[in-house]
């Protein structure tokens, strides 16, 4: 019989990364803060790179990156789902004190996603022209988009490895290491973009491909640094020589990751497709509305980040708690997540509404006619992200128990018959405001249904059945 590994324990016998002890609110805040900062850095990275491309190569090149990013988002939605499924299983194993089981899940997730990413990279390189034609990419944008997309496909394996490493580490209770690796990636990407786009000294000018090459280099260096740190600091999910066989996906582990991961990835796709529909509806209202909505989306990207970070932290904490069989803490974790989200997102929303003009002017210019409309949009719709945060915190706890279909159904109802149905019914009466008001309507429906699902669906039974063999009963290493 193997005992928990000594290096996984700190002073007083507490495991490194243990999220099942201590004050819930304090633990949640400390654990979610690095994830929030990592999300902010990632978005800032995209914003700064878009500025480099737009300023140095023009609007057609910027549009090319947007076309390519739509494709990449669809691919990474699946990776996100698989990564979240691995996070849940690793968290449950880690909560039970079974580090070996956590590593088996990590190995399966890593082996599967690396193989998938290599396959997608090859197919993407070959099929990039067909993909762009299917998207009706304008001819003036096509050449830029093809050069950019093909290089980005090359970066995919390194990016997927980093995603799985980061999400697995969070499942093991470590959100600080993924933040440090994100810092490395962002600094490199932002610094290399102008050098590789325009050229510098012996470095040739690669144009739009230079931006993608910068991302590829940054992703690869960050991935290698992650692996080095993983072994140098002996972090929980590292695989030693005899454990490398775990990289061959185990059927039972793979079944869990795929069956739970696909619905979680589908949630992102539902939200993304609803967003694309909304852009189309806004575009019908004219150029000013499109510009105002585009600026609003930029602001909302940051407004939703606290909720995303808190939900991920709630999932990791709840998964470890389920593994430790401490079911009486689950509701307390959920309540803490809801309260923290309301405070953080509420404060950010209030600050946005107080200082909306200078914030929106950053994107639109101080004298743009779209600024006043964008302020109106913020007043009607920005507070919806408080409701959004409550919804995904509830989903985070349910997800930790392996309950993934009800959240998908709730989002489907809220986004389509909810949000889009409201627009269809009220556009004739409210005009353009029907678009902006559809956001709080959809979020209101989502939070009511999510609370009903949290209370009525027997996800706790799933949690109690999520048995992880305790460490003392695991096979010797």
N, C-alpha and C positions, 0 to 999 in steps of 0.2 A: 504494500500500500504506500502511495506517495503522499507526503504532507505538502501543504502549500509551500512554494519555493521561498527560501529565506530572503532572497533579495527583493521579494515583493512586499516586504514588511518594513515598516519604519518604527520609530520609537513607540513603545507601549503596545507593540503588536499590531498596529493599524496598517492595513495594506496601502501601499502607494496607489493613489488614484481611487481610494475607497469613497464612494459617494453615498454610502448607507448610514453614515454616522454624523453626529453633530447637528447644529441648527440647520433646518432645511433652507430657510430663506438665505442665510449667509452662504451656504454651500452652493446654492443655485446661482446667486449673484456672482460669486468668484469663478464658478465654472463657465457661466454664459458670457462673461465679459470678454475673454480672449476670442471666443467664436464671433461675437459681435464686431470686435476690432478686425478680425480676419475678413469678415463680410464687407466691412467698410473699405478696407484696403483693396479688395478684389474689385469693387465697383469703381473706386478711384482710379485703379489701374486701367480699367476699360475706358473711363472718361478721358484720362490724360492721353492714352493712345489714340483715341478718336480725334482729339485736338491735334496731335502730331500729324496724323494722316490727312485730316481735313485742311490744315494750314499748309502742309508741304506738298500735297498732291492734288488737292481740290475735292469738289463735291462728288464727282463720279467715283473716286477712290473710296471716299467715306461711305457712299452707298454700297460699294462692293463689299466692304467689311460687314455692313449690316446684313446683306444677303447671305454672306457666308456664316455669320453668327446665328442666323435662323436655323441653318442646317446643323450646326454644332450644338445648339441648345437641345434639339430633338435627340441627338445622340447622348448628351450628358444627362438628360432626364432619366434615361434607363440606368445609367451609371449611378445616379443619385439614389434611385430606388434600391438597387442592389447594395449600395453602400449603407443605406439606412437599415436594411434588413440585417446586414452583417453587424452593424452597430448594436442593434437590439440583441442579437444572439450572443455577441461578445460581452455585452453588458450583463446579460443574465448569467453567463458562465463566470464572469469576474465577480459578480455579487455572490455567487455560490462558493467562491474561493477556488474554482477549478481553472487555473491558468492554462493547463494543457487543452481543455475543451475550447477556451477562448482562442488559442493558437490554431486549433483545427479549423475553427470557423474562419479565422483570418486567412489561413492558407488557402482554403477553398475559394473564398471571395477574391483573393489576389490572383490565384491561378486562373480562375474563370474570367475575371475582368481583363487580365493581361491578354489571354488568348482571344477574347472578344475584341479588344482594342486593336490588336494586330490585324485581325480579319477585317474589321471596319476600316482601318487605315488603308489597306490594300484596295478594298472595294471602293472606298471613297476617292482614292487617287484616280482609279480607272474611271469611275462613274461620275466624277465631278462635272464634266461638261453636260451630261444628261440631267443631273440634278438641277443645275442652273437653268437649263432650257425649260425644265418642268416648272420652275418657279417664274417663268417668263421674265427672266432678268434682261433689262434693256441692253441693246447692243453696245452702247457707250460704256456700260458698267461691266459687261460680260468678261472682257479680257482681264480687267483688274481683279474681278471676283474669282476667276479661275486660278490665277497665279497665287492669290492669297489663300484660297480654300485648300488647294493641293498641299501647300506647305503646312497649314494648320492640321491637316490629316496626319502628317508625319509626326506632329507634336502630340497626337492623341495618346499613344501608349504611356508616355511620361506623365501626362496630365491625369490619366486614369489611375495610374499607380499612386500618384500623390493624393488623389481624392480618396482612394480606398485606405491608404495609410492614415490620412487625417481622420476619417470617420471611424476607423478602427481604434485609433488612439483615444478618441472621445468616448467610445464605448468602454474603454479601459480606464476612464476617468482622467485623461490628460488632454486638456484643451490648449495648454500653453505651447507645447511643441509644434502643433499644426500652425499656430499663429507665427512662430519664428520662421518656419519654412515659407509661409506666405509672404513674410517681409522680404526674404531673400528673392523670391520670384518676382515680386512687384518692383523692387528696386532695380533689379537687372532688366526687366522688361521695359520699364519707363526710360532707363538710361540708354539702352541699346536701340530703341525705336528710331530716334532721329539719326543716330550714327549709321544704321543699316539702310534707312530709307534714302538719305541724301549722300551717304558716303563721307569718309573722313580719312585723310592721309592715304595709307595703303588700303583702306577698306573701300571696296567699290560701292557704288550706289545701286541698291537692289530695287528701289522703288517700293511698290506696294508689297512685294514679296519680302522686303526687308522687315516690315512690321511683323509678318508671320514668322520670319526667321528669328527675330528677337524673342517672340513668345516661345518658340521652340527651344531656344538656348536657355531661356529663363526657367522653363518648365523642367528641362533635363537637369540643369544644375541643382534646382530645388529638390528634385526627386533624389538625386545622388546624395545631397546633403542630408535629406531625411533618412536615407538608409544608413549613412555613416553615424548619425546621431542615435538612430535606433539601436545599433550594436554598441556604440561607444558608451552610451548611458544605460545599456542593458534594460531597455524599455520593455514593458510587459508582453507585447505581441511579437517580439523578435523571434525568428526561427533559427534554432541551432542546427548543426549538421544532420543529426538524426531526425529532426522535425521538418526538414525540407520536403519530405515526402508528402506533407500536408498540402503542398502546392498543387498536387494532383487532386482535383475536386472529388470529395467524398459524396456519393449519391444522396445520402440523407441531408447533409449540410447544403448541398447544391439545390436540392428540392425546396428547402426552407428559403434560401436566398432568392430563388427565382419566383416561387409562388407568393412570397411576401413582398419581394422587391418590385415586381411588375405593377401591382396596384398602386404602390407608392410613387413609382415613376409616372404612372398614368395620371395621378393627381396633378403633377406639374404640367403634363401635356394638356389636360383639361383647362387649367388656368391660362396657359399660353395660347391655346386656340381661342378661348373667349376673349383674350386680349387682342388677338389679331382681328377678330370680328369687330370689337369696339373701335379699333383704329379705322377700319373701313367705314363704320357709321360716322365717325368724327370727320373723316375726309369728305363726306357728302356735304358737310356744313361749310366748307370753304377753307381757304388757306389760313386765315386768321385763327379759326378754330383748331386746325391741325397744329399750328405753331404753339398755341396756348396749351393744348393737350400734351404735345411733346415735352414742353417744359414741365408740366405737371407730373408726367411720368418720371422725369429725371429726379424730381423732388421725392416722389413716392417710393422710388427705389431705396432711398435712405430711410424713409419713414417706416417701411416694413421690416427693416433689419433687426430692431430689437425683438420683435415677435418671432422671427425666424431663429435667432440665436437662442432665445428662451425656450422655444419649442424643442429645439435639438437638445438643449441641456435637460429639459424635463424628460425627454425620451431616454437619455443615458442614465439619469438618476433613477427613473422608474424601472428601467431594465435591470439595473444592479439590485434595486430593492426587491424586485420579483425573484431574482436569483437567490437573494438572501432570505427569502420567505418572510419578509417584513411587510405583509400586505396592508397592515393598519397605517402605514406611512404614505400609501399611494394617493389618497385624497388630499392629504396635507401637502404633498409635492405639487399636485395639480392646483390647489388653492394658492400656493406660493407663486407658481408660474403665472396664474391669472393676475394676481395683485401686482407682481413685478412688471408684467406687460402693461397693465392699465397705467401704472405710474410712469414708466419710461416712455411708452408711445404717447400717452396723454401729454406729458411735458413737451415732447418733441412737436406734437401737433399744435399745442398752444404757442410755442415759440415761432413755429412756421406762420401761424395766422397773425401773430403780432408783427413779424418782420417779413411778411410775404412779398412786399414790393421789391426790396433790394435783393432778396433771394431769387425771385423769378427774373429780375433784370439781368442777373448773371448769365442766364441762358438766352434771353430774348433781346437784351439791350434795353436801356432805360426808357427809350422813346418809342418802343414798339407798340403798335395798337393792340397786340395780343396780350400785353401785360395785364390790363384790366380784366379781360376775359379769364386769364389764368388765375387771377386773384378770386374771381367769382367761382371758378371750379374748385379751388382750394377750400373756400368757405362751405360749399355744398357737400364736398366729397372726402376731404382729407381725414376727417375724424372716423371714417369707416375703418381705418386701419387699427383702431382700438378694438373694434368688434372682430376684425380679421385675426388679431393676436389672440383673443380669447378662444376663438375657434381652433386655431392650430395648436394651442397649448392643450386643449382637451384631446385633440387628435394625437398629440405627442405621447400622452399617457396610454391611450388605447393602443397606439402603435407598439409601445414597449411590451404590451401583452400579446402581440401578434395579431391584433384585430385591425385589418387594413381595408377591407371592402366597405364597411359603413362610411368611413371618411370619404372614400371615392364617390359613393352614391350621394352623400350630402353635398359635396362640391358640385357634382353634376346637376343636381336640382337647383342649387343656389345660383349657379352661373347661367344656366340655359333657360328653363321655364321661369326662374326667378328674375335674374338681372335682365336678360334679353326680352323676356315676356313683358316685364314692366315697361321697357322702352317701346315695344311694339304697341302696347295698349295706350300709352300716355304721350307719345311723340306728337300726335295731332293736337293735343291740348296744351302741352307744355313746351313744345318746340325743342330747341337744343338742350334745355334743362333736363329733359327726360333722360339724356345720356348721363349727365353728372349725378342725378338723383338715383339712377339705377345701381350705382355703386353701394351706397348705404342700404338700399333695399335688398340687394343680393347678399351683402354681409349680414344684415339683420336676419334674413332667412337662414343663412348658414349657421349663425351662432345659436339660434333657437333649435334647429335640427341637431346640431352637434351636442348641445346640452342634453337634449332628449336621448340621443344615442348613448351618451356617457352614462346617463342614469338608467336607461331601460335595457340596453343590449348587454348580455352577460359576458362582457369582456374580462371581468374579474375571474370568471370560471376558466377562461383561457390562460390567465395569469397563473392560477393555481395548478393548472395542468402542465405548465411550461417547466417540466422537471429538468434540472441540470444536475448531473451526478456530482456530489460534493468532492472536494479535492482529496479527502482521505480515502475515497473509493476509486480514485482514478488509477489508470495503469501506470506503473513505474516508468520514469523517463529513461 
